[in-house]
Amino acid sequence: MASRALPLSLLLLTLVADAQGLHRFGFYVLIAALAAAAVAALSAFGDLVELPGRAPGESIARLEAFLYGLGVVLVLVAAAARGQSAAADTVPPLAASATAGALLVLGPLGLAAVVRTGAPRLRRAQAR
């Protein structure tokens, strides 16, 4: 589950790097976010495949797999737009928009993964 929250943190690091003017570093972090988003999408798809037919959480698993796939596409568009930019001192508008879109799609999924992972630990801590 932690691998599903990693793309969100890398996308936020990309925004921080861009705000500091470190656009080349932001590009490399975005490439790492692409790999992390692909792993998260494959993990979500694997969870969907493992569910038995007509399982109670099947529709949620389908939605998660679709949204992670959409996030991968948006991160890929952002990385491709930044990679084609001749100027290393600016971020192309398409790359900024795709990064924001990826944050909007992957943000709630990453937060849900963190909550889902931390909830059992919190219950065990409260039971003590």
C-alpha positions in Angstrom: 0.0 0.0 0.0 2.9 2.4 0.6 3.8 2.1 -3.1 0.4 3.7 -3.9 1.2 6.8 -1.9 4.7 7.3 -3.4 3.5 8.9 -6.7 1.7 11.6 -4.7 4.7 12.5 -2.6 7.0 12.6 -5.7 4.5 14.9 -7.6 4.5 17.2 -4.6 8.3 17.2 -4.6 8.2 18.1 -8.3 6.1 21.1 -7.4 8.4 22.1 -4.6 11.4 21.8 -7.0 9.7 23.9 -9.6 8.8 26.6 -7.0 12.5 26.7 -6.1 13.6 27.1 -9.7 15.1 23.6 -9.9 13.3 22.6 -13.1 15.8 20.0 -14.2 15.6 18.3 -10.8 11.8 18.5 -11.0 11.9 16.8 -14.4 13.9 13.9 -12.9 11.6 13.6 -9.9 8.7 13.5 -12.4 10.3 10.6 -14.2 10.6 8.8 -10.9 6.9 9.7 -10.2 6.0 8.1 -13.6 7.7 4.8 -12.5 6.0 4.9 -9.1 2.6 5.7 -10.7 3.0 2.7 -13.0 3.8 0.4 -10.1 0.8 1.7 -8.2 -1.5 1.2 -11.3 -0.2 -2.4 -11.7 -0.7 -3.0 -8.0 -4.3 -1.7 -8.2 -5.0 -3.8 -11.3 -3.5 -6.9 -9.6 -5.9 -6.4 -6.6 -8.8 -6.2 -9.1 -7.8 -9.4 -10.9 -7.4 -11.2 -7.5 -11.0 -10.4 -6.5 -13.6 -13.2 -7.0 -16.4 -12.4 -9.4 -19.1 -10.1 -8.0 -17.1 -9.4 -4.8 -18.5 -6.5 -2.7 -15.5 -4.2 -3.4 -15.2 -4.9 -7.1 -16.6 -1.6 -8.3 -14.2 0.3 -6.0 -11.3 -1.8 -7.2 -12.3 -1.1 -10.8 -12.5 2.7 -10.1 -9.1 2.7 -8.4 -7.4 0.8 -11.2 -8.9 3.2 -13.8 -7.9 6.3 -11.8 -4.4 5.0 -11.3 -4.2 4.3 -15.0 -5.4 7.8 -15.8 -2.8 9.2 -13.4 0.0 7.3 -15.2 -1.2 8.9 -18.5 -1.2 12.4 -17.0 2.3 12.0 -15.4 3.5 10.6 -18.8 2.1 13.7 -20.6 3.8 16.0 -18.1 7.1 14.3 -18.4 6.9 14.2 -22.2 6.1 17.9 -22.3 8.9 18.8 -20.0 11.4 16.6 -21.9 10.6 18.3 -25.2 11.0 21.8 -23.8 14.2 23.5 -25.1 14.3 26.0 -22.3 15.5 24.4 -19.0 14.5 27.5 -17.0 10.7 27.2 -17.5 8.0 24.7 -17.2 5.7 24.3 -20.3 2.1 25.1 -19.5 1.0 21.6 -20.7 3.4 20.0 -18.2 2.1 22.1 -15.4 -1.5 21.3 -16.3 -0.8 17.6 -16.6 1.0 17.6 -13.2 -1.9 19.4 -11.6 -4.3 16.9 -13.1 -2.2 14.0 -11.9 -2.2 15.5 -8.4 -6.0 15.8 -8.6 -6.4 12.2 -9.7 -3.7 10.5 -7.6 -4.0 12.7 -4.5 -7.2 11.2 -3.1 -6.0 7.7 -4.0 -2.7 8.2 -2.2 -4.4 9.6 0.9 -6.8 6.7 0.9 -3.9 4.3 0.7 -2.2 6.0 3.7 -5.4 5.9 5.7 -6.1 2.3 4.8 -2.5 1.3 5.8 -2.5 3.3 9.0 -6.0 2.4 10.3 -5.2 -1.1 11.5 -2.1 0.2 13.3 -4.2 2.9 15.0 -6.8 0.3 16.1 -4.1 -1.9 17.6 -2.6 1.1 19.4 -6.0 2.1 20.8 -6.7 -1.5 22.0 -3.6 -1.5 24.2 
